[in-house]
Amino acid sequence: MKILVSDPLSNVGIEIFKNTPGIEVDVKTDLSPSELEDIIGVYHGLSIRSKTKVTEQMISKAKNLKIIGRAGIGLDNVDIPAATKANIAVMNTPFGNTITTAEHAIAMIMALSRNIPRATATLKQGKWEKKNLKGREIFNKTLGLVGIGNIGKIVADRAMGLKMKVIGYDPYLAPETFEKMGIRPVSFDEILAESDYISMHTPKTPETTNLFNKETLSKMKQGAMLINCARGGLVNEDDLYEALKSNHLGGAALDVFATEPPGKIRLMDLDNFICTSHLGASTHEAQDNVARDVANQITEYLLTGTAPNIVNQKK
């Protein structure tokens, strides 16, 4: 069985492929879409991250492909219906980077609250702007979580450790699950009205695309702060700009954008906006974890026909 690794993968995963009897692996991480289409037909498994775009056109060339494995959670770059139609399983690794992403959301909350990016930048410019950079405590503040999945649960736990009050909105979660975690369940409108901070931990779907827009942002508490370390496109970036510029919101932090890289967008002109370059899952530990998971899952599927975390029901 032949596997192609088309995006950078930690050596932990590469070694699993190399050391598994019956598996051959090729690592080719700089292929253009046309180059990938030219060679994909000889492979049985494909390991990707976010760079490789698995399109319907590419799938039509993948005559022997049985499994597509994503080292990470998001599958926006995979045409899942086309893969399903072609009888190709699609899987992700939803647990390897949960702690890392949750920690990044907490870091964003702290950086916003204490003006750490601005303080660093101005001090490096030789300025001492102590009076202009007064922050706020997060103690006893209300954190609203939109989505209480694997990552959201960890964010809630860490926030409660910092003595924040945590409320949550997740229409797919049973009320007793909220209670076990010490999170007060609320409606979406209530989370907008009550939260001092809102952090998003939901996939991008037709229902969540532009979930935070002019209307919903206007319902947020005056001075509240918005954090998105989930998926790009959950926030309308033009509407967020207006909400920040008018000082209706106190600040916002984005790790993900509708277009990546985003280029020089208007948000970056605002002092109450901070951002990172999709770093939520970018730690050494997380990259080793997802590489190990995707390698084990792909090899298990090719050798036994079963594996966890398959997201599509094959035809």
TORNUNU-391944 format. One record per residue (C-alpha): residue in three letters; x negated, y, z. Coordinates in Angstrom, 2 decimals. Layout:
! TORNUNU-391944
Ala, X, Y, Z
...
END
This chain:
! TORNUNU-391944
Met, 0.00, 0.00, 0.00
Lys, -1.41, 3.37, -1.02
Ile, -0.88, 6.59, 0.98
Leu, -1.59, 10.13, -0.13
Val, -2.37, 12.82, 2.44
Ser, -1.59, 16.04, 0.58
Asp, -1.86, 18.54, 3.45
Pro, -4.61, 18.89, 6.09
Leu, -4.23, 16.25, 8.79
Ser, -6.20, 15.71, 11.98
Asn, -8.83, 12.98, 11.72
Val, -6.90, 11.02, 14.34
Gly, -4.26, 10.29, 11.70
Ile, -6.73, 9.67, 8.88
Glu, -8.55, 7.07, 10.97
Ile, -5.31, 5.22, 11.69
Phe, -4.65, 4.97, 7.96
Lys, -8.21, 3.82, 7.25
Asn, -8.22, 1.22, 9.99
Thr, -4.84, -0.37, 9.24
Pro, -5.13, -3.60, 7.22
Gly, -3.15, -3.48, 3.99
Ile, -3.29, 0.33, 3.79
Glu, -5.37, 2.48, 1.45
Val, -5.50, 6.24, 1.90
Asp, -6.51, 9.15, -0.30
Val, -6.92, 12.65, 1.15
Lys, -6.31, 15.32, -1.48
Thr, -5.24, 18.59, 0.14
Asp, -5.83, 21.09, -2.66
Leu, -3.51, 19.74, -5.34
Ser, -1.37, 22.08, -7.40
Pro, 2.28, 21.05, -7.88
Ser, 1.54, 19.77, -11.37
Glu, -1.52, 17.84, -10.20
Leu, 0.56, 16.23, -7.45
Glu, 3.23, 15.24, -9.96
Asp, 0.56, 13.67, -12.18
Ile, -0.72, 11.29, -9.50
Ile, 2.20, 10.72, -7.12
Gly, 3.48, 7.75, -9.12
Val, 0.81, 5.37, -7.77
Tyr, 1.50, 6.05, -4.08
His, 3.85, 4.28, -1.68
Gly, 3.57, 6.78, 1.17
Leu, 3.12, 10.57, 1.33
Ser, 1.92, 12.47, 4.40
Ile, 2.64, 16.21, 4.37
Arg, 2.86, 19.26, 6.57
Ser, 4.44, 22.54, 5.45
Lys, 2.36, 23.41, 2.37
Thr, 3.36, 20.59, 0.02
Lys, 6.73, 21.19, -1.64
Val, 8.49, 17.90, -2.24
Thr, 10.86, 18.93, -5.01
Glu, 13.36, 16.96, -7.06
Gln, 10.94, 17.24, -9.99
Met, 8.09, 15.73, -7.97
Ile, 10.34, 12.98, -6.61
Ser, 11.33, 12.03, -10.16
Lys, 7.66, 11.19, -10.81
Ala, 7.26, 9.19, -7.58
Lys, 8.29, 5.80, -8.96
Asn, 6.67, 3.76, -6.16
Leu, 7.19, 6.14, -3.24
Lys, 8.95, 4.61, -0.24
Ile, 8.30, 7.08, 2.58
Ile, 7.60, 10.80, 3.08
Gly, 6.24, 11.63, 6.54
Arg, 6.01, 15.17, 7.92
Ala, 3.37, 15.84, 10.58
Gly, 5.65, 18.23, 12.46
Ile, 9.34, 18.93, 12.82
Gly, 10.52, 21.16, 9.97
Leu, 11.54, 19.63, 6.66
Asp, 12.51, 22.78, 4.78
Asn, 9.91, 21.91, 2.13
Val, 11.45, 18.51, 1.31
Asp, 14.43, 17.98, -0.98
Ile, 16.05, 15.42, 1.30
Pro, 19.11, 14.73, -0.91
Ala, 16.83, 14.01, -3.88
Ala, 14.67, 11.71, -1.75
Thr, 17.74, 9.89, -0.46
Lys, 19.07, 9.42, -3.98
Ala, 15.69, 7.96, -4.96
Asn, 15.83, 5.55, -2.00
Ile, 12.88, 7.25, -0.27
Ala, 12.90, 7.52, 3.52
Val, 12.04, 10.92, 5.02
Met, 10.75, 11.19, 8.58
Asn, 9.30, 13.83, 10.86
Thr, 7.43, 13.81, 14.17
Pro, 9.67, 15.77, 16.54
Phe, 7.84, 15.19, 19.81
Gly, 4.13, 15.79, 19.17
Asn, 4.23, 19.59, 19.24
Thr, 7.11, 20.31, 21.61
Ile, 5.02, 21.46, 24.58
Thr, 2.78, 23.59, 22.39
Thr, 5.69, 25.38, 20.73
Ala, 7.47, 25.92, 24.04
Glu, 4.34, 27.39, 25.56
His, 4.02, 29.76, 22.62
Ala, 7.54, 31.06, 23.21
Ile, 6.69, 31.73, 26.86
Ala, 3.46, 33.43, 25.78
Met, 5.45, 35.68, 23.45
Ile, 7.78, 36.65, 26.29
Met, 4.83, 37.56, 28.50
Ala, 2.98, 39.44, 25.75
Leu, 6.07, 41.50, 24.93
Ser, 6.87, 42.23, 28.56
Arg, 3.38, 43.45, 29.44
Asn, 2.44, 45.11, 26.12
Ile, -0.61, 42.90, 25.80
Pro, -1.15, 43.26, 22.02
Arg, -0.90, 47.08, 22.13
Ala, -3.08, 47.29, 25.22
Thr, -5.75, 45.17, 23.57
Ala, -5.66, 47.14, 20.31
Thr, -5.79, 50.60, 21.92
Leu, -8.49, 49.65, 24.40
Lys, -10.64, 48.31, 21.55
Gln, -10.16, 51.70, 19.89
Gly, -11.65, 53.37, 22.97
Lys, -8.30, 54.57, 24.35
Trp, -7.08, 54.19, 27.93
Glu, -3.28, 54.26, 27.61
Lys, -2.29, 52.94, 31.00
Lys, 0.62, 55.36, 31.44
Asn, 2.08, 54.63, 28.01
Leu, 2.02, 50.85, 28.38
Lys, 4.10, 50.29, 31.49
Gly, 5.66, 46.83, 31.24
Arg, 8.41, 44.90, 32.94
Glu, 8.60, 41.88, 35.22
Ile, 10.25, 38.71, 34.01
Phe, 11.05, 37.64, 37.59
Asn, 14.81, 37.32, 38.07
Lys, 15.51, 38.28, 34.45
Thr, 17.96, 36.27, 32.34
Leu, 16.60, 34.15, 29.50
Gly, 19.14, 33.03, 26.94
Leu, 18.26, 29.96, 24.90
Val, 19.93, 29.37, 21.55
Gly, 19.43, 25.65, 21.04
Ile, 18.55, 23.27, 23.88
Gly, 16.73, 20.51, 22.03
Asn, 13.32, 19.01, 22.78
Ile, 11.57, 22.39, 22.74
Gly, 14.37, 24.41, 24.30
Lys, 14.44, 22.09, 27.32
Ile, 10.74, 22.66, 27.95
Val, 11.10, 26.43, 27.58
Ala, 13.91, 26.32, 30.14
Asp, 11.77, 24.34, 32.59
Arg, 8.81, 26.71, 32.23
Ala, 11.02, 29.79, 32.52
Met, 12.67, 28.51, 35.69
Gly, 9.17, 27.94, 37.07
Leu, 8.61, 31.65, 36.53
Lys, 11.84, 32.30, 38.48
Met, 13.88, 33.41, 35.50
Lys, 17.60, 32.75, 35.29
Val, 18.31, 30.53, 32.30
Ile, 21.53, 30.40, 30.32
Gly, 22.05, 28.44, 27.12
Tyr, 24.15, 28.07, 24.01
Asp, 24.21, 24.76, 22.16
Pro, 27.51, 23.52, 20.70
Tyr, 26.10, 20.00, 20.34
Leu, 25.18, 19.56, 24.00
Ala, 27.53, 18.13, 26.64
Pro, 28.24, 20.38, 29.67
Glu, 26.81, 17.79, 32.07
Thr, 23.50, 17.91, 30.21
Phe, 23.26, 21.64, 30.89
Glu, 24.00, 21.02, 34.54
Lys, 21.27, 18.39, 34.90
Met, 18.72, 20.89, 33.58
Gly, 19.93, 23.74, 35.78
Ile, 21.03, 25.79, 32.76
Arg, 24.33, 27.64, 32.79
Pro, 26.23, 26.97, 29.53
Val, 27.71, 30.04, 27.86
Ser, 29.29, 31.02, 24.55
Phe, 27.23, 32.68, 21.83
Asp, 28.83, 36.07, 22.54
Glu, 28.08, 35.67, 26.25
Ile, 24.44, 34.87, 25.57
Leu, 24.18, 38.05, 23.49
Ala, 25.76, 40.20, 26.18
Glu, 24.01, 38.78, 29.25
Ser, 20.44, 37.98, 28.21
Asp, 17.41, 40.15, 28.93
Tyr, 15.50, 37.85, 26.58
Ile, 16.81, 35.54, 23.86
Ser, 14.64, 32.73, 22.51
Met, 15.71, 30.63, 19.51
His, 15.10, 26.88, 19.31
Thr, 17.36, 25.67, 16.53
Pro, 16.78, 24.32, 13.02
Lys, 17.53, 26.41, 9.95
Thr, 20.92, 25.39, 8.57
Pro, 23.64, 27.24, 6.66
Glu, 25.20, 28.02, 10.07
Thr, 22.02, 29.40, 11.65
Thr, 20.58, 31.31, 8.67
Asn, 20.74, 35.04, 9.51
Leu, 22.35, 34.13, 12.83
Phe, 20.80, 37.29, 14.24
Asn, 22.00, 40.07, 11.97
Lys, 23.28, 43.64, 12.27
Glu, 26.50, 42.54, 13.97
Thr, 25.04, 40.04, 16.44
Leu, 22.00, 42.17, 17.24
Ser, 24.31, 45.07, 18.11
Lys, 26.01, 42.85, 20.70
Met, 22.76, 42.19, 22.55
Lys, 22.12, 43.98, 25.82
Gln, 20.48, 47.41, 25.52
Gly, 16.72, 46.94, 25.87
Ala, 16.83, 43.15, 25.47
Met, 14.03, 41.29, 23.71
Leu, 14.29, 38.67, 20.95
Ile, 11.84, 35.81, 20.38
Asn, 11.80, 33.40, 17.44
Cys, 9.28, 30.57, 17.41
Ala, 11.69, 28.20, 15.63
Arg, 12.29, 28.68, 11.90
Gly, 12.02, 31.64, 9.58
Gly, 15.32, 33.02, 8.33
Leu, 17.23, 32.75, 11.60
Val, 16.76, 36.51, 11.99
Asn, 17.61, 39.08, 9.35
Glu, 14.33, 40.99, 9.40
Asp, 15.74, 44.23, 7.95
Asp, 18.50, 44.31, 10.57
Leu, 15.96, 43.54, 13.31
Tyr, 13.86, 46.48, 12.13
Glu, 16.81, 48.84, 12.55
Ala, 17.68, 47.45, 15.99
Leu, 14.10, 47.98, 17.17
Lys, 13.59, 51.37, 15.54
Ser, 16.76, 52.69, 17.18
Asn, 15.51, 51.31, 20.54
His, 18.69, 49.30, 20.96
Leu, 16.36, 46.34, 21.49
Gly, 13.35, 46.70, 23.73
Gly, 11.15, 44.41, 21.67
Ala, 10.91, 41.40, 19.42
Ala, 8.36, 38.67, 18.75
Leu, 8.35, 36.51, 15.63
Asp, 6.12, 33.53, 14.97
Val, 8.06, 32.59, 11.83
Phe, 9.33, 34.58, 8.87
Ala, 11.83, 34.23, 6.04
Thr, 8.88, 34.32, 3.62
Glu, 5.48, 33.06, 4.72
Pro, 3.09, 34.72, 4.67
Pro, 5.35, 37.76, 4.99
Gly, 2.95, 40.39, 3.70
Lys, 3.17, 43.93, 5.07
Ile, 6.80, 44.20, 6.11
Arg, 8.40, 47.20, 7.85
Leu, 8.60, 45.45, 11.20
Met, 4.83, 45.58, 11.48
Asp, 4.94, 49.39, 11.69
Leu, 6.77, 49.23, 15.03
Asp, 5.01, 49.27, 18.39
Asn, 7.78, 47.19, 20.01
Phe, 7.30, 44.33, 17.54
Ile, 4.65, 41.62, 17.88
Cys, 3.99, 38.65, 15.65
Thr, 1.84, 35.60, 15.06
Ser, 1.19, 33.56, 11.92
His, 3.37, 30.48, 12.56
Leu, 1.14, 29.37, 15.43
Gly, 3.80, 27.63, 17.52
Ala, 2.43, 24.16, 16.82
Ser, -1.17, 25.20, 16.28
Thr, -3.16, 23.71, 19.12
His, -5.75, 20.97, 18.92
Glu, -3.62, 18.76, 21.15
Ala, -0.46, 19.19, 19.08
Gln, -2.19, 18.58, 15.76
Asp, -3.73, 15.36, 17.07
Asn, -0.34, 14.29, 18.42
Val, 1.62, 14.83, 15.20
Ala, -1.17, 13.29, 13.09
Arg, -1.14, 10.19, 15.26
Asp, 2.66, 10.00, 15.11
Val, 2.98, 10.44, 11.36
Ala, 0.22, 7.92, 10.61
Asn, 1.73, 5.29, 12.89
Gln, 5.23, 5.88, 11.53
Ile, 4.25, 5.74, 7.86
Thr, 2.16, 2.60, 8.26
Glu, 4.85, 0.93, 10.36
Tyr, 7.48, 1.67, 7.75
Leu, 5.39, 0.44, 4.83
Leu, 4.39, -2.75, 6.62
Thr, 7.64, -3.60, 8.42
Gly, 10.40, -1.54, 6.78
Thr, 11.36, 0.17, 10.03
Ala, 10.14, 3.20, 11.95
Pro, 11.51, 5.94, 14.22
Asn, 12.57, 9.47, 13.28
Ile, 13.96, 8.80, 9.81
Val, 16.18, 11.79, 9.08
Asn, 18.00, 10.59, 5.96
Gln, 20.22, 7.64, 5.34
Lys, 18.73, 5.97, 2.29
Lys, 21.04, 5.17, -0.56
END
